[in-house]
Amino acid sequence: MTTAASGLRLVNPKGTELPQTEFRMNDRSGGLSGKRLGLMENSKANADKLLHELGTILNERHGFSEVKYFSKHHASLPAKQDVIDSILGEVDYLITGVGD
């Protein structure tokens, strides 16, 4: 369920084994200004409040061109494929958050 790469330990939230292949980080962009930020909450209590506050703070610091919010249908299940597909074309970065 985990693999180590580039000094990071990756954990698969599905509980299945990760493939034992080389893992490389994507190249870092020149900054966050003008990029599109996505924030996805997991439908638990207060996750939306936490991510809205985080979105405000990050946008003030980095000047995103857009901040979009998404929701999962259930906290303990992966996001539905149609939600993932819509996110892929709409944001440059995605942060997910939990609540309770």
PyMOL commands that set and color helices and strands:
alter all, ss='L'
color gray80, all
select helices_A, chain A and resi 47-62+81-88
alter helices_A, ss='H'
color red, helices_A
select strands_A, chain A and resi 2-5+8-11+36-41+66-71+93-97
alter strands_A, ss='S'
color yellow, strands_A
deselect
rebuild
show_as cartoon
